[in-house]
């Protein structure tokens, strides 16, 4: 499966494949979550640009995709999965 970021083209599968809460995703999209066949993928940086702040662990859903050990995750994703403080994104 190929899942490039809709904004920058970064390949999200493996390095930045994650699940966030519906309200975070809807804020990034500006509308309700589309059906599965119309999925949009965003790298961490582009998602944060869209919502105007960095992600924190509270933004992620509790599911195996986010909790299983995975050395292929980007450093940026690993940091956000542990972060407790959000910062504005310019």
Short mmCIF file of the C-alpha atoms (twelve columns), coordinates in Angstrom:
data_MODEL
# 
_entry.id   MODEL 
# 
loop_
_atom_site.group_PDB 
_atom_site.id 
_atom_site.type_symbol 
_atom_site.label_atom_id 
_atom_site.label_alt_id 
_atom_site.label_comp_id 
_atom_site.label_asym_id 
_atom_site.label_seq_id 
_atom_site.Cartn_x 
_atom_site.Cartn_y 
_atom_site.Cartn_z 
_atom_site.pdbx_PDB_model_num 
ATOM 1  C CA . UNK A 1  0.000   0.000  0.000  1 
ATOM 2  C CA . UNK A 2  1.221   3.472  -0.864 1 
ATOM 3  C CA . UNK A 3  -0.021  6.366  1.252  1 
ATOM 4  C CA . UNK A 4  1.680   9.656  0.424  1 
ATOM 5  C CA . UNK A 5  0.916   12.744 2.485  1 
ATOM 6  C CA . UNK A 6  -1.786  14.744 0.694  1 
ATOM 7  C CA . UNK A 7  0.119   17.992 1.283  1 
ATOM 8  C CA . UNK A 8  3.828   17.218 0.805  1 
ATOM 9  C CA . UNK A 9  3.972   13.705 -0.691 1 
ATOM 10 C CA . UNK A 10 5.967   12.143 2.172  1 
ATOM 11 C CA . UNK A 11 5.357   8.362  2.312  1 
ATOM 12 C CA . UNK A 12 3.434   7.825  5.557  1 
ATOM 13 C CA . UNK A 13 3.254   4.008  5.595  1 
ATOM 14 C CA . UNK A 14 5.879   2.686  7.995  1 
ATOM 15 C CA . UNK A 15 7.369   5.972  9.183  1 
ATOM 16 C CA . UNK A 16 4.336   8.085  10.025 1 
ATOM 17 C CA . UNK A 17 1.293   5.833  9.919  1 
ATOM 18 C CA . UNK A 18 -0.878  6.598  12.947 1 
ATOM 19 C CA . UNK A 19 -4.431  7.232  14.140 1 
ATOM 20 C CA . UNK A 20 -5.630  10.388 15.863 1 
ATOM 21 C CA . UNK A 21 -8.985  11.158 17.466 1 
ATOM 22 C CA . UNK A 22 -11.819 11.998 15.065 1 
ATOM 23 C CA . UNK A 23 -12.081 15.586 16.301 1 
ATOM 24 C CA . UNK A 24 -8.387  16.210 15.534 1 
ATOM 25 C CA . UNK A 25 -8.728  14.700 12.058 1 
ATOM 26 C CA . UNK A 26 -11.910 16.649 11.326 1 
ATOM 27 C CA . UNK A 27 -10.189 19.866 12.418 1 
ATOM 28 C CA . UNK A 28 -7.356  19.129 9.964  1 
ATOM 29 C CA . UNK A 29 -9.732  18.296 7.113  1 
ATOM 30 C CA . UNK A 30 -12.199 21.093 7.790  1 
ATOM 31 C CA . UNK A 31 -15.086 18.632 7.439  1 
ATOM 32 C CA . UNK A 32 -16.254 15.208 8.580  1 
ATOM 33 C CA . UNK A 33 -14.038 12.193 7.977  1 
ATOM 34 C CA . UNK A 34 -14.572 10.832 4.438  1 
ATOM 35 C CA . UNK A 35 -15.501 7.214  3.665  1 
ATOM 36 C CA . UNK A 36 -12.623 4.716  3.671  1 
ATOM 37 C CA . UNK A 37 -12.236 4.764  -0.108 1 
ATOM 38 C CA . UNK A 38 -11.617 8.524  0.056  1 
ATOM 39 C CA . UNK A 39 -9.027  8.391  2.854  1 
ATOM 40 C CA . UNK A 40 -6.573  11.259 3.158  1 
ATOM 41 C CA . UNK A 41 -3.115  10.690 4.632  1 
ATOM 42 C CA . UNK A 42 -1.049  13.411 6.269  1 
ATOM 43 C CA . UNK A 43 2.447   13.265 7.707  1 
ATOM 44 C CA . UNK A 44 2.813   14.572 11.260 1 
ATOM 45 C CA . UNK A 45 4.217   17.916 10.109 1 
ATOM 46 C CA . UNK A 46 1.408   18.629 7.649  1 
ATOM 47 C CA . UNK A 47 -1.285  17.576 10.126 1 
ATOM 48 C CA . UNK A 48 0.238   19.926 12.696 1 
ATOM 49 C CA . UNK A 49 0.355   22.784 10.169 1 
ATOM 50 C CA . UNK A 50 -3.331  22.269 9.421  1 
ATOM 51 C CA . UNK A 51 -4.382  22.316 13.098 1 
ATOM 52 C CA . UNK A 52 -1.879  25.030 14.070 1 
ATOM 53 C CA . UNK A 53 -0.163  23.173 16.927 1 
ATOM 54 C CA . UNK A 54 1.993   20.179 17.677 1 
ATOM 55 C CA . UNK A 55 0.313   16.891 18.544 1 
ATOM 56 C CA . UNK A 56 0.400   15.363 21.999 1 
ATOM 57 C CA . UNK A 57 -0.250  11.831 23.202 1 
ATOM 58 C CA . UNK A 58 -3.852  12.819 24.027 1 
ATOM 59 C CA . UNK A 59 -4.490  13.406 20.309 1 
ATOM 60 C CA . UNK A 60 -3.798  9.763  19.422 1 
ATOM 61 C CA . UNK A 61 -6.320  6.949  19.853 1 
ATOM 62 C CA . UNK A 62 -5.437  3.946  21.992 1 
ATOM 63 C CA . UNK A 63 -4.989  1.258  19.341 1 
ATOM 64 C CA . UNK A 64 -2.273  -1.227 18.350 1 
ATOM 65 C CA . UNK A 65 -1.154  0.970  15.467 1 
ATOM 66 C CA . UNK A 66 -0.117  3.647  17.990 1 
ATOM 67 C CA . UNK A 67 0.966   1.444  20.894 1 
ATOM 68 C CA . UNK A 68 2.902   -1.476 19.396 1 
ATOM 69 C CA . UNK A 69 6.697   -1.221 19.416 1 
ATOM 70 C CA . UNK A 70 7.838   -0.174 15.963 1 
ATOM 71 C CA . UNK A 71 11.427  0.926  15.313 1 
ATOM 72 C CA . UNK A 72 10.459  2.160  11.824 1 
ATOM 73 C CA . UNK A 73 8.452   5.066  13.251 1 
ATOM 74 C CA . UNK A 74 9.933   8.469  12.606 1 
ATOM 75 C CA . UNK A 75 11.529  10.277 15.524 1 
ATOM 76 C CA . UNK A 76 8.905   12.989 15.122 1 
ATOM 77 C CA . UNK A 77 6.027   10.490 15.531 1 
ATOM 78 C CA . UNK A 78 7.697   8.778  18.507 1 
ATOM 79 C CA . UNK A 79 8.121   12.179 20.184 1 
ATOM 80 C CA . UNK A 80 4.465   13.142 19.648 1 
ATOM 81 C CA . UNK A 81 3.208   9.798  21.013 1 
ATOM 82 C CA . UNK A 82 4.939   10.737 24.312 1 
ATOM 83 C CA . UNK A 83 4.442   14.524 24.341 1 
ATOM 84 C CA . UNK A 84 2.313   16.115 27.045 1 
ATOM 85 C CA . UNK A 85 2.612   19.760 25.911 1 
ATOM 86 C CA . UNK A 86 1.467   21.204 22.606 1 
ATOM 87 C CA . UNK A 87 3.196   24.138 20.936 1 
ATOM 88 C CA . UNK A 88 1.922   26.497 18.230 1 
ATOM 89 C CA . UNK A 89 3.019   25.754 14.671 1 
ATOM 90 C CA . UNK A 90 3.759   28.845 12.544 1 
# 
